[in-house]
Amino acid sequence: MGINLRSPLFIVLLTIVIDRLGESLIFPILPFFVERFNFDAFSLTLLFSAFAAAQLIAAPLLGALSDHWGRRPVLLICIAGTAVSYILFAVATAPWLLFVSRIIDGLTGGVVSTAQAYIADTSAPANRAKNFGLTGAAFGIGFIFGPAIGGSLAAIDLKLPIWFAAVLALVNVVLAYFILPESLPAGQRSPLTLKSFASQQQWLALFNQRTLQALLMAFFIFNFAFAGFTSIFVLFLKRQLSWGPAEAGIIFVMIGVVSTIVQAGLIRSLIPRFGEQCLSLGGLLLVALALLGIAAVPTVGSLSVPLLYACVIGLAFGVGIMLPSLRGVISNRVRDQDQGKILGASQSLQSVAGIAGPAWAGWAFDRWGGVAPAWQSSVMMAIALGFLALGLGKPKDATPSSS
């Protein structure tokens, strides 16, 4: 059954596509764009850290505001903030303006979470899981086409992908403003209190549970290493292989295709057959080996590109099967009434990793050279694998009780 092109669901999914498209348009060109500011690797990766820090601060506020004001105004603010951040990034004449741009983008970075809340509001219980599944397809479309378009436009002018992303965001604002109705009835909105922004206190106690400690540590180390490596990956391609934005864009198209295939249905076939624990361990092992392979790819020779492609495909596949499986393992270790808390815990861990990981990778790149973040990330993935194996050995009857 198709989707009505004027339905709220279609507009929300289109909003997610445009948001992911804009982000992935810019990602392959960042190291080339900041060259005129004489950025080293550490300065480049701090742009990623600044975005993640701003998003960590703003996420609880945006969630509380969407519950209080409704989804539509928060969604409009977030999309407009994204457009402003792209415009500021394109016209920046000093490094501090680049950081202001990323901070604005992070502070208004609630497009996806608010869009998913909108889908929950407007979907019948029987259709909710199916409609949430469509968000994965929307992510995939954005991440497949974004790098290809960005790499092609960068060949004309490095600022062109950024302006194109800004235009897409502005178009998104117009569509949402004129077509998207409010999804949360006034009678169902929550009051705004200080407790709305203090969600950390609700889930910090979960870290004291022995059945979760090792699993959450594995989750954090993975996200730390992965966020660090991905923030430096385009610069790695530039320095090690002398690649430009177009070649880097091809790599990210490949990652988008593999991720979409896994998320669109392959993972649903693999979990019943192999189980979440096996896929978590196998996926994390594959990620560690892929990163080690990327570090070992020769800078010259006919095998360098095929080997790199093979390692990148392995990396994307490993992440694609590991992350949902590990989330499932963690989710199954807590009771139903603690699911929201563990979701908050994992999201916060991921945000903290997104702040610290890129800063570490940039520092390692400057200090030890281009391959350092890759092989060090591989070592960290092996350590995470150890924590994961330890956590999986904990008996499930250690599930925390309510307090």
C-alpha positions as CSV (number, residue, x, y, z in Angstrom):
1,M,0.0,0.0,0.0
2,G,1.5,3.4,-1.0
3,I,1.8,6.5,1.0
4,N,-0.3,9.6,0.2
5,L,2.2,12.2,-1.0
6,R,0.3,14.9,0.9
7,S,-0.1,12.9,4.1
8,P,1.6,14.0,7.3
9,L,3.5,10.7,7.4
10,F,5.0,11.4,3.9
11,I,6.0,15.0,4.9
12,V,7.6,13.7,8.1
13,L,9.5,11.0,6.2
14,L,10.6,13.6,3.6
15,T,11.8,15.8,6.4
16,I,14.0,13.0,7.7
17,V,15.3,12.3,4.2
18,I,16.2,16.0,3.6
19,D,17.8,16.3,7.1
20,R,20.0,13.2,6.5
21,L,20.7,14.3,2.9
22,G,21.9,17.7,4.0
23,E,24.2,16.2,6.7
24,S,25.7,13.6,4.3
25,L,26.1,16.2,1.5
26,I,28.6,18.1,3.7
27,F,30.5,15.3,5.4
28,P,32.8,14.3,2.5
29,I,33.9,17.8,1.9
30,L,34.7,19.1,5.4
31,P,38.5,18.5,5.4
32,F,38.8,20.2,2.0
33,F,36.5,23.1,3.0
34,V,38.4,24.0,6.2
35,E,41.8,24.0,4.4
36,R,41.6,27.8,4.0
37,F,41.5,28.2,7.7
38,N,44.7,26.1,8.2
39,F,42.9,23.6,10.4
40,D,44.9,20.7,11.7
41,A,43.2,17.3,12.4
42,F,42.4,18.2,16.0
43,S,40.7,21.4,15.0
44,L,38.7,19.6,12.3
45,T,37.4,17.0,14.7
46,L,36.5,19.6,17.3
47,L,33.8,20.7,14.9
48,F,32.2,17.2,15.4
49,S,32.7,17.4,19.1
50,A,31.1,20.9,19.3
51,F,28.0,19.6,17.5
52,A,27.7,16.5,19.7
53,A,28.1,18.6,22.9
54,A,25.4,21.1,21.8
55,Q,23.1,18.2,20.9
56,L,23.7,16.5,24.3
57,I,22.7,19.8,26.0
58,A,19.7,20.5,23.8
59,A,18.2,17.0,23.4
60,P,16.3,16.9,26.7
61,L,15.1,20.5,26.3
62,L,13.8,19.8,22.7
63,G,12.1,16.6,23.9
64,A,10.4,18.4,26.8
65,L,9.3,21.4,24.6
66,S,7.8,19.0,22.0
67,D,5.8,17.4,24.7
68,H,4.7,20.8,26.0
69,W,4.3,22.9,22.8
70,G,3.6,20.2,20.4
71,R,5.7,18.6,17.6
72,R,5.1,21.0,14.8
73,P,6.7,24.2,16.3
74,V,9.7,22.3,17.6
75,L,10.2,20.6,14.3
76,L,10.0,23.9,12.5
77,I,12.5,25.5,14.8
78,C,14.9,22.5,14.3
79,I,14.7,22.6,10.5
80,A,15.1,26.4,10.4
81,G,18.1,26.1,12.8
82,T,19.7,23.6,10.4
83,A,19.2,26.0,7.5
84,V,20.7,28.9,9.4
85,S,23.7,26.7,10.4
86,Y,24.4,25.8,6.8
87,I,24.2,29.3,5.6
88,L,26.6,30.5,8.4
89,F,29.0,27.7,7.6
90,A,29.0,28.7,3.9
91,V,29.7,32.4,4.5
92,A,32.1,31.9,7.4
93,T,35.3,34.0,7.2
94,A,36.8,32.9,10.5
95,P,37.2,29.6,12.3
96,W,35.0,30.7,15.2
97,L,32.1,31.1,12.8
98,L,32.4,27.5,11.8
99,F,32.1,26.4,15.4
100,V,29.1,28.7,16.0
101,S,27.5,27.1,12.9
102,R,28.0,23.6,14.3
103,I,26.8,24.6,17.7
104,I,23.6,26.1,16.2
105,D,23.1,22.9,14.3
106,G,23.6,20.8,17.4
107,L,21.2,22.9,19.5
108,T,18.5,22.6,16.9
109,G,19.4,19.0,16.1
110,G,16.1,17.4,17.2
111,V,14.7,16.8,13.7
112,V,14.8,13.0,13.8
113,S,13.7,12.5,17.4
114,T,10.8,15.0,17.0
115,A,9.8,13.5,13.7
116,Q,9.7,10.0,15.3
117,A,7.6,11.4,18.1
118,Y,5.2,12.8,15.4
119,I,5.0,9.4,13.8
120,A,4.2,7.8,17.2
121,D,1.4,10.4,17.7
122,T,-0.2,9.8,14.3
123,S,0.2,6.0,13.9
124,A,-2.2,3.4,15.1
125,P,-0.6,0.9,17.4
126,A,-0.8,-1.8,14.8
127,N,1.0,0.4,12.2
128,R,3.5,2.0,14.5
129,A,6.3,-0.5,14.1
130,K,5.9,-0.5,10.3
131,N,5.9,3.3,10.2
132,F,9.0,3.4,12.4
133,G,10.6,1.0,9.9
134,L,10.1,3.5,7.2
135,T,12.3,6.0,9.0
136,G,15.2,3.5,8.4
137,A,14.5,3.7,4.7
138,A,14.4,7.5,4.9
139,F,17.8,7.4,6.6
140,G,19.2,5.2,3.9
141,I,17.9,7.3,1.0
142,G,19.6,10.4,2.6
143,F,22.9,8.7,3.3
144,I,23.0,7.1,-0.2
145,F,22.3,10.1,-2.3
146,G,23.8,12.8,-0.1
147,P,27.5,11.9,-0.5
148,A,27.1,11.3,-4.3
149,I,25.5,14.7,-4.8
150,G,27.9,16.4,-2.4
151,G,31.0,15.0,-4.1
152,S,29.7,16.0,-7.5
153,L,28.9,19.5,-6.5
154,A,32.2,19.9,-4.7
155,A,34.0,19.3,-8.0
156,I,32.4,22.6,-9.2
157,D,32.8,24.6,-6.0
158,L,33.4,23.5,-2.4
159,K,30.7,25.8,-1.1
160,L,28.1,24.5,-3.5
161,P,27.1,21.4,-1.5
162,I,26.7,23.5,1.6
163,W,24.5,26.0,-0.2
164,F,22.5,23.1,-1.7
165,A,22.0,21.7,1.8
166,A,20.8,25.1,3.1
167,V,18.3,25.3,0.2
168,L,17.0,21.8,1.0
169,A,16.5,22.8,4.6
170,L,14.6,26.0,3.6
171,V,12.4,24.0,1.3
172,N,11.8,21.6,4.2
173,V,10.7,24.5,6.4
174,V,8.2,25.7,3.8
175,L,6.7,22.3,3.2
176,A,6.4,21.6,7.0
177,Y,4.9,25.0,7.7
178,F,2.2,24.9,5.0
179,I,1.4,21.2,5.0
180,L,2.2,19.6,8.3
181,P,-0.5,19.8,11.0
182,E,0.1,19.5,14.7
183,S,0.0,15.8,15.9
184,L,-0.2,16.2,19.6
185,P,-3.6,17.3,20.9
186,A,-3.6,20.1,23.5
187,G,-5.2,17.8,26.1
188,Q,-2.3,15.4,25.8
189,R,0.5,17.8,26.3
190,S,2.8,17.7,29.3
191,P,3.5,20.6,31.7
192,L,7.0,22.0,31.6
193,T,8.9,21.5,34.8
194,L,12.5,21.2,36.0
195,K,12.1,17.5,36.1
196,S,11.6,17.5,32.3
197,F,15.3,18.4,31.9
198,A,16.7,16.2,34.7
199,S,16.3,12.8,33.0
200,Q,19.8,11.7,33.9
201,Q,18.8,11.1,37.5
202,Q,16.2,8.6,36.3
203,W,18.6,6.2,34.7
204,L,22.0,6.7,36.4
205,A,21.2,4.0,38.9
206,L,21.1,1.5,36.0
207,F,24.9,1.8,35.7
208,N,25.2,0.3,39.2
209,Q,23.6,-3.0,38.0
210,R,26.2,-5.7,37.4
211,T,24.3,-7.2,34.6
212,L,24.5,-4.0,32.6
213,Q,27.9,-2.5,33.4
214,A,30.0,-4.5,31.0
215,L,27.4,-4.2,28.2
216,L,27.2,-0.4,28.6
217,M,31.0,-0.2,28.7
218,A,31.2,-2.1,25.4
219,F,28.5,0.2,23.9
220,F,30.4,3.3,25.0
221,I,33.9,2.1,23.8
222,F,32.4,1.2,20.5
223,N,30.7,4.5,20.0
224,F,33.8,6.4,21.2
225,A,36.1,4.6,18.7
226,F,33.6,4.7,15.9
227,A,32.7,8.4,16.3
228,G,36.4,9.2,16.4
229,F,37.4,7.2,13.3
230,T,34.5,8.4,11.2
231,S,35.3,12.1,12.1
232,I,38.8,11.6,10.7
233,F,38.0,9.2,7.8
234,V,37.8,11.7,5.0
235,L,41.0,13.3,6.1
236,F,42.6,9.9,6.2
237,L,41.5,9.3,2.6
238,K,42.9,12.7,1.6
239,R,46.3,12.3,3.3
240,Q,46.9,8.6,2.7
241,L,45.4,8.1,-0.8
242,S,45.3,11.7,-2.1
243,W,41.6,11.4,-2.7
244,G,39.2,14.3,-3.3
245,P,35.6,14.9,-2.3
246,A,34.2,12.8,-5.3
247,E,36.2,9.7,-4.3
248,A,35.3,10.2,-0.6
249,G,31.7,10.5,-1.6
250,I,31.8,7.1,-3.3
251,I,32.9,5.5,-0.1
252,F,30.0,7.0,1.8
253,V,27.6,5.9,-0.9
254,M,28.8,2.4,-0.4
255,I,28.4,2.7,3.4
256,G,24.8,4.0,2.8
257,V,23.9,1.2,0.5
258,V,25.2,-1.6,2.8
259,S,23.6,0.0,5.9
260,T,20.3,0.3,4.1
261,I,20.3,-3.3,3.0
262,V,21.0,-4.5,6.5
263,Q,18.5,-2.2,8.2
264,A,15.8,-2.7,5.5
265,G,15.3,-6.3,6.2
266,L,18.5,-8.4,6.4
267,I,18.9,-7.9,10.1
268,R,15.4,-9.2,10.7
269,S,16.3,-12.5,8.9
270,L,19.7,-12.8,10.7
271,I,18.5,-12.3,14.3
272,P,16.0,-15.3,14.4
273,R,18.7,-17.5,12.8
274,F,21.8,-16.5,14.8
275,G,20.5,-14.6,17.8
276,E,21.3,-11.2,19.1
277,Q,24.3,-12.3,21.2
278,C,26.0,-14.1,18.3
279,L,25.4,-11.1,16.0
280,S,26.7,-8.7,18.6
281,L,29.9,-10.6,19.0
282,G,30.4,-11.3,15.3
283,G,29.6,-7.8,14.2
284,L,32.0,-6.2,16.7
285,L,34.7,-8.6,15.7
286,L,34.1,-7.8,12.0
287,V,34.3,-4.0,12.8
288,A,37.7,-4.5,14.6
289,L,39.1,-6.5,11.7
290,A,37.8,-4.0,9.1
291,L,39.4,-1.1,11.0
292,L,42.7,-3.0,11.2
293,G,42.5,-3.7,7.5
294,I,41.9,0.0,6.7
295,A,45.0,0.9,8.7
296,A,47.0,-1.7,6.7
297,V,45.7,-0.6,3.2
298,P,48.8,0.4,1.1
299,T,48.9,3.9,-0.1
300,V,50.0,2.9,-3.6
301,G,49.4,-0.1,-5.8
302,S,46.6,-1.7,-7.7
303,L,45.2,-3.5,-4.6
304,S,44.9,-0.4,-2.4
305,V,41.4,0.6,-3.6
306,P,39.8,-2.9,-3.8
307,L,41.2,-3.6,-0.3
308,L,39.8,-0.4,1.0
309,Y,36.4,-1.0,-0.5
310,A,36.3,-4.5,1.0
311,C,37.2,-3.2,4.4
312,V,34.7,-0.4,4.3
313,I,31.9,-2.8,3.2
314,G,32.9,-5.1,6.1
315,L,32.9,-2.2,8.5
316,A,29.4,-1.0,7.4
317,F,28.0,-4.6,7.6
318,G,29.6,-5.2,11.0
319,V,28.1,-2.0,12.4
320,G,24.8,-2.7,10.8
321,I,24.3,-6.1,12.4
322,M,26.1,-5.3,15.7
323,L,24.3,-2.1,16.9
324,P,20.7,-3.3,16.7
325,S,21.7,-6.6,18.2
326,L,23.6,-5.1,21.1
327,R,20.7,-2.7,21.8
328,G,18.4,-5.7,21.8
329,V,20.7,-7.5,24.3
330,I,20.8,-4.5,26.6
331,S,17.0,-4.0,26.3
332,N,16.4,-7.6,27.2
333,R,18.4,-7.2,30.4
334,V,16.0,-4.7,31.9
335,R,12.3,-4.8,32.8
336,D,9.6,-3.2,30.7
337,Q,9.2,-0.2,33.0
338,D,12.9,0.5,32.7
339,Q,13.0,0.6,28.9
340,G,12.8,4.4,28.7
341,K,15.6,4.7,31.2
342,I,17.9,2.4,29.4
343,L,17.1,4.2,26.1
344,G,18.1,7.5,27.8
345,A,21.2,6.0,29.2
346,S,22.4,4.6,25.9
347,Q,21.6,7.8,24.0
348,S,23.5,9.9,26.5
349,L,26.5,7.5,26.4
350,Q,26.4,7.8,22.6
351,S,26.4,11.6,22.9
352,V,29.3,11.7,25.3
353,A,31.2,9.3,23.0
354,G,30.4,11.6,20.1
355,I,32.1,14.5,22.0
356,A,35.2,12.7,23.2
357,G,35.8,10.3,20.3
358,P,36.4,12.9,17.6
359,A,38.7,15.0,19.8
360,W,40.8,11.9,20.6
361,A,41.0,10.9,16.9
362,G,42.1,14.3,15.8
363,W,44.8,14.4,18.4
364,A,46.0,10.9,17.5
365,F,46.1,11.8,13.8
366,D,48.2,14.9,14.4
367,R,50.5,13.2,16.9
368,W,51.1,9.7,15.3
369,G,50.0,10.1,11.7
370,G,47.1,9.2,9.4
371,V,46.7,5.5,10.2
372,A,46.8,6.0,14.0
373,P,43.1,6.5,14.6
374,A,42.3,3.4,12.5
375,W,44.5,0.9,14.2
376,Q,43.8,2.4,17.7
377,S,40.1,2.2,16.9
378,S,40.6,-1.5,16.0
379,V,42.3,-2.1,19.4
380,M,39.4,-0.3,21.2
381,M,36.9,-2.5,19.4
382,A,38.8,-5.6,20.6
383,I,38.6,-4.2,24.1
384,A,34.9,-3.5,23.6
385,L,34.5,-7.1,22.4
386,G,36.0,-8.3,25.7
387,F,33.6,-6.3,27.7
388,L,30.7,-7.5,25.5
389,A,31.7,-11.2,26.1
390,L,32.0,-10.5,29.8
391,G,28.6,-8.8,29.9
392,L,26.9,-11.6,27.9
393,G,28.3,-14.1,30.5
394,K,26.3,-12.4,33.2
395,P,23.1,-14.3,34.1
396,K,19.9,-12.6,33.0
397,D,18.4,-13.2,36.5
398,A,20.6,-10.3,37.6
399,T,18.1,-7.9,36.0
400,P,17.6,-4.9,38.2
401,S,14.6,-4.5,40.4
402,S,12.7,-1.3,40.8
403,S,13.5,1.1,43.6
